[in-house]
């Protein structure tokens, strides 16, 4: 149990994909203009991360490793992730069309979101069990959610600020993102007994 808690805290704060590893920056910058859209995207990413961790662990453990096909991990994992994203896209299109339209092109980009593929490759590298891999995926999704919602709140506040013309738009967004990520560097010294 202690090990799962360490994985949970580590993936959310110490190894936050967006703010510490700088993975998944495209949806982070693209969908963070409104908190409502950020929440929707976060839910989709958490869902895909948890399911993809489970699916890729099973594919790796029962198909690739027994047949000495580990060299196909990246391709197999991308195919599994793409299938899961298509499932999420279909469900959102049918059940929540407003969120589907708000996410736009960023929803299919979850397929190529390096945070999703990165988490799948990391559990293999770390030799996680099935439960550890799923907890890692869930925690990585929570970390992504935390970063995205935190940053969307900052961006909404920036809209109301008087910013010099040269810094409007992407420059102030990147400055704010760098300041938020600097705060997460402090978690790198966190030691969980």
SULSULKA-V393894 format. One record per residue. N is the residue number from 1. RES is the residue in one letter. PSI is psi as a letter, one per 30 degrees, with the letter a starting at -180 (* if undefined). OMEGA is omega in degrees with one decimal (999 if undefined). Layout:
BEGIN
<<N RES PSI OMEGA> <N RES PSI OMEGA>>
END
This chain:
BEGIN
<<1 X e 179.7> <2 X e 179.6> <3 X e 178.1> <4 X e 177.8> <5 X e 177.8> <6 X e 177.7> <7 X e -179.4> <8 X e -179.1> <9 X e -179.7> <10 X e -178.4> <11 X e -179.0> <12 X e -171.3> <13 X e -173.4> <14 X e -178.6> <15 X h 179.3> <16 X k -174.5> <17 X e -176.0> <18 X e -169.9> <19 X f 179.0> <20 X e -178.1> <21 X f 179.1> <22 X h 173.9> <23 X k 178.8> <24 X g -176.4> <25 X e -177.9> <26 X e 177.5> <27 X f 178.9> <28 X e 179.9> <29 X e -174.5> <30 X e -172.7> <31 X f -173.5> <32 X g -179.8> <33 X e 179.9> <34 X k -179.5> <35 X e -179.0> <36 X e 177.9> <37 X e 179.6> <38 X e 179.1> <39 X e 179.0> <40 X e 179.1> <41 X e 179.4> <42 X e 178.0> <43 X e 179.1> <44 X e -179.4> <45 X e 178.0> <46 X e 179.5> <47 X e -179.1> <48 X e -179.9> <49 X e -178.9> <50 X e -179.5> <51 X e -178.8> <52 X e 176.6> <53 X e 179.8> <54 X e -177.3> <55 X e -177.7> <56 X e 176.1> <57 X e 179.8> <58 X e 178.6> <59 X e -178.4> <60 X e -173.0> <61 X e -173.2> <62 X f 180.0> <63 X e -173.4> <64 X e -176.3> <65 X e -179.1> <66 X f -178.5> <67 X g -179.1> <68 X h -180.0> <69 X h -177.5> <70 X f 179.5> <71 X f 178.4> <72 X g -176.0> <73 X e -176.4> <74 X e -179.4> <75 X e -179.3> <76 X e -179.1> <77 X e 178.8> <78 X e 178.4> <79 X e 178.8> <80 X e 179.5> <81 X e 179.5> <82 X e 178.5> <83 X e 179.4> <84 X e 178.4> <85 X e 176.4> <86 X e 176.1> <87 X e 178.9> <88 X e -179.4> <89 X e 179.2> <90 X e 179.9> <91 X e 179.5> <92 X e 179.9> <93 X e -178.9> <94 X e -172.1> <95 X e -177.2> <96 X i -175.6> <97 X e 179.7> <98 X e 177.4> <99 X e 178.2> <100 X e 179.1> <101 X e -179.2> <102 X e -179.9> <103 X f 175.1> <104 X b -175.3> <105 X f -176.8> <106 X f 178.1> <107 X e 176.3> <108 X f 179.3> <109 X f 174.7> <110 X e 178.6> <111 X e -178.4> <112 X g 177.6> <113 X j -175.9> <114 X f 176.5> <115 X e -179.4> <116 X e 178.1> <117 X e 179.3> <118 X e 179.5> <119 X e 178.5> <120 X e 179.5> <121 X e 179.9> <122 X e -179.5> <123 X e 177.1> <124 X e -179.5> <125 X e -177.2> <126 X f 178.5> <127 X h 179.0> <128 X l 171.0> <129 X l 179.8> <130 X e -178.3> <131 X e 178.6> <132 X e 179.6> <133 X e 179.7> <134 X e 176.8> <135 X e 177.9> <136 X e 178.4> <137 X e 178.0> <138 X e 179.9> <139 X e 176.6> <140 X e 176.2> <141 X e 176.3> <142 X e 176.4> <143 X e 176.5> <144 X e 178.8> <145 X e -179.9> <146 X e -179.1> <147 X e -176.5> <148 X e -179.3> <149 X e 176.3> <150 X e -177.6> <151 X e 177.6> <152 X e 175.2> <153 X e 177.5> <154 X e -179.1> <155 X e 175.9> <156 X e 177.5> <157 X e 179.6> <158 X f 178.5> <159 X e -177.8> <160 X f -177.2> <161 X l 175.1> <162 X j -176.0> <163 X k 176.3> <164 X k -174.6> <165 X e -177.5> <166 X f -177.5> <167 X f -177.7> <168 X k 177.8> <169 X b -174.4> <170 X e 179.3> <171 X e -179.3> <172 X e 176.8> <173 X e 179.9> <174 X e 176.8> <175 X e 179.2> <176 X e 179.0> <177 X e 179.7> <178 X e 178.0> <179 X e 177.3> <180 X e -178.7> <181 X e 177.5> <182 X e 179.2> <183 X f -179.7> <184 X f 176.4> <185 X e 178.4> <186 X f 178.1> <187 X f -179.2> <188 X f 178.0> <189 X g -179.0> <190 X k 179.0> <191 X k 179.1> <192 X j -176.1> <193 X * 999>>
END
